[in-house]
Amino acid sequence: MTIESVTTTTIVGPVVRRRKLDDIFGRSQTGPLGEWFWEIDRVLILLVTILISMGLIAVAAASPAAAEGYSGEGFQLGQLHYFYRQLVWIAVGLPIMFIVSTMPKEFAKRFALGGAVCFFVLLLFVPILGEEVNGARRWVGWGAATLQPSEFLKPFFIVSVAWVLSLRAHDATLPVTALTGLATAIIGLLLMRQPDFGQTVVFGAVWIVLLMIAGANWRLLAGAATAGIGGVIAAYFLYPVARTRIDSFFFPAADRFGDGYQVDRARETITNGGLLGTGPGDGDMKFTLPEPHTDYIFAVIGEEFGMIACLAIALIFAAIVVRVFVRLLHEENLFYLLASAGLATQFAMQALINMAVNLQLAPSKGMTLPFISYGGSSLIALSIGFGLLLAFTRRNEHLARRSITPIGKRK
């Protein structure tokens, strides 16, 4: 056997495998999977995958404390009960995210508009058919089929508002601000009845951000911001839940076992871990938290993995948002710009509120940490929202470069 034949035999395997990958994901391929691979933002996929992986580790750390807190009344939960259930939710959520991200942009828009109508109707029925948990009526369904309509409505609402606001570019006489403001107000009233003050703040804040990006008049924005501040003040005097949480935050000594107590425990749990943490499974303060696997999972991360892990998670959230907005710098379609920016804003606001509560910088709001906290409705709704974000930010840079005619040459 000659040297040349040995060399050929050695490299034929990798070459064949590379050709098979090129057949599927090659830049010249126009099949659905090939187009998806080259158009999708793979950096965003990497970042969210890291976030989900870190969340699974965090749920495993918080699961024993949560299981101990919910065990009793004739039943006993295993220490990793919530970890195993989170695995199931991830196994459901990731394929949903992938499927939504492969949708053509126009179909993704229609899917979101239809979803907004469906979950708005479900939100209307929450006071009638809703299941009460911890003093709040936010869920509908039975058994394992229970879901929280407001979680699913958020991404669909954002896309719907973006679509309505983008219509102004075709007809300047349309009252898009009034229409979207009315829809936001109705949803806010429905959420306040549950009660869910935190979600009401998110819906209202994202609406104002979308108005800003859409180029609304500064006087209108000032009026909307003033109305929002006035709404918070009115809620303090007229809405017992808001008053209780605000009082608990500013006067924790008067609320020994309420929301103020919970926020105090969260801060103490985080600081107990120091810079590097106590180590996986070695945290003690997490057993004093009321919801260690959902609302206060950031505190569990701080105790067992240290402030460095908390900072890393915060940086990943920031990187995702910055990545989206950088990608939108060259977006010319107003709807895609508004929808993507709104989805990224909702993602960032939810993370910021949760971390602020855990650090005792904001009153308790019952807000989960995206892709980190345990929860079926939260994770699947976030998967849908992130899938829509990936769909709306899809762009084939290679094809875009090929379509540009070099200077001095004719097509």
Residue, then its C-alpha position, 0 to 999 in steps of 0.5 A: m500500500t502506497i503512502e498516497s493510498v494510506t492518506t486517502t483512506t485516513i481522511v475519507g471518513p471525516v470528508v464523508r461526514r462533513r459532506k453529510l453535514d453540508d448536505i443538511f446545513g450547507r449554506s447553499q441548501t434551501g431546505p427548511l432545516g438548512e435555512w433555519f440553521w443559517e438564519i437563526d441567531r445561534v449565539l442567542i440559542l447558546l445563551v438560553t441553553i446555558l441559562i436553562s442548564m443553570g436553572l436545572i442545577a438551581v432547581a435541584a439545589a432548591s428542590p429539597a427545601a421546597a419538598e420539605g415545605y410542601s410535604g405534610e397533610g398525609f403526603q411526602l415529597g421526595q427531595l428531588h421531586y421538583f427537579y424531576r418535574q422540571l426535567v419534564w417541563i424542559a423536555v416539553g418546552l425545548p421542542i416547543m421553542f424549536i418549533v416556534s423558531t422555525m415558523p416563517k415570520e408571517f405565520a409566527k405573527r398570525f400564531a401570536l395574534g391567535g394566541a392572544v385572543c385565546f388566552f385573553v378569553l381564558l383570562l376572562f374566565v379565571p375569576i369564574l373557573g380559576e383555582e385558588v393557590n396561596g390566596a390568589r386565583r390565577w390558574v385554570g384547568w384541572g390536575a396536571a393540565t393546570l396553567q396560568p393564562s397571564e404567563f402565556l398571554k404576555p408574549f402574545f400580547i406583546v406581538s399583538v401590540a407591536w402589530v397594532l402599533s406598526l399599522r400606523a406606518h400604513d395609516a397615520t389616522l389609526p388610533v393605535t395608541a388608544l386601542t393598545g392602551l385600552a387593551t392594556a388597561i383591561i388586562g391590568l384590571l383583570l390581573m388586579r382582580q386575581p390579584d397579580f400586581g407584578q404582572t400588571v406592572v410588566f404589561g404596563a411597562v412593556w406597553i410604554v416601552l413599545l410606544m417609545i420605540a414606535g416613536a410616540n410623541w413625548r407628551l403622550l409618553a409623559g402622560a402615560a408615565t404619569a398615569g402609571i405612577g398615579g396608578v401605583i399611588a391609587a393602588y396603594f390606597l385602593y388595592p389592599v394587596a399593593r398596600t400590604r406589599i409596599d408597607s412590608f417593603f418600607f416597614p419590615a419590622a411591622d410585618r414579621f411573617g409577611d412579604g417583608y419577612q420573605v424579602d428579608r430571608a431572601r437577602e440573608t440567604i444570598t449573603n450567607g453564601g458569600l462570594l463562592g457559596t456554601g457548596p451544592g446541597d450545603g445551604d441551610m438558610k434556603f429552608t427558611l424561604p417560602e418559595p425557594h424553587t420559584d420566587y426566591i431561587f436566586a437567593v438559593i443560587g447565592e447561598e450555595f454557589g455564591m455571588i459570582a454565580c448570581l453575577a454570571i446569571a445577571l450577565i447572561f440575561a444582560a447579554i441576551v438583551v444586548r444581543v437582541f437590540v444589536r441585532l435589531l439595529h439594521e431591522e427595517n420592518l417596524f413590526y419585527l423591530l417592535a415585536s422583538a424589542g418588546l419580547a426582549t424587554q419583557f424577558a429583561m423586566q421579569a428577570l430584573i424584578n425577580m433579582a431586585v426582590n431577592l436583593q431586597l431592592a423591590p417589594s415582593k411580587g411573586m415573579t419567577l426568574p426566566f428559565i431558572s425558576y421551577g414551573g410548567s406554565s412559566l417555562i413553556a410560556l417563556s419557551i414560546g416567547f423566546g421561540l417567537l423572538l428567535a423567529f422574528t430575528r432570523r436573518n441569513e447574513h450569507l444570502a444578504r451579502r451575496s445579494i449586494t452588487p459590488i461597486g463598479k460591477r453590473k448585475 
